């Protein structure tokens, strides 16, 4: 097994999957005026960016030792984890700001059958992406992929929360 190849392959799958989710969620979020779906799309964009950083970190960490770095570049993978954590923090702060703005100036979201369908598809996609990352992470002993898998599963839970809100609004008028 070529570890670097497997990590890059998993990351590319994650990038494609997350960018598709970004496109769907942004379109549906703006059409339905749902800040929850829009912020979920932003979260998927940060997940795609995290996968790109994982690829870069893996490529750099795989470089051969040289005179300046006689033990190699393996520690770069730890640095990429820090960069990913900062991205998640920034995305969280942006989400917090947007949520406060929506609390101050609320809009009325409308959840159509299409909107709910996209949310359900997003939940299933994030579960699939989470399982895929976890398997690749275990296979390659890559902490970044394993962490991305856990993050994807949490994203599925958050999307399920949006689904509950949509159901509460549509079925019970809340």
Secondary structure by P-SEA (a helix, b strand, c coil): ccaaaaaaaaaaaaaaaaaaaaaaaaaaaaaaccaaaaaaaaaaaaaaaaaaaaaaaaaaaaccccccccccccaaaaaaaaaaaaaaaaaaaaaaaaaaaaaabbbbbbbcaaaaaaaaaaaaaaaaaaaaaaaaaaaaccaaaaaaaaaaaaaaaaaaaaaaaaaaaaaccc
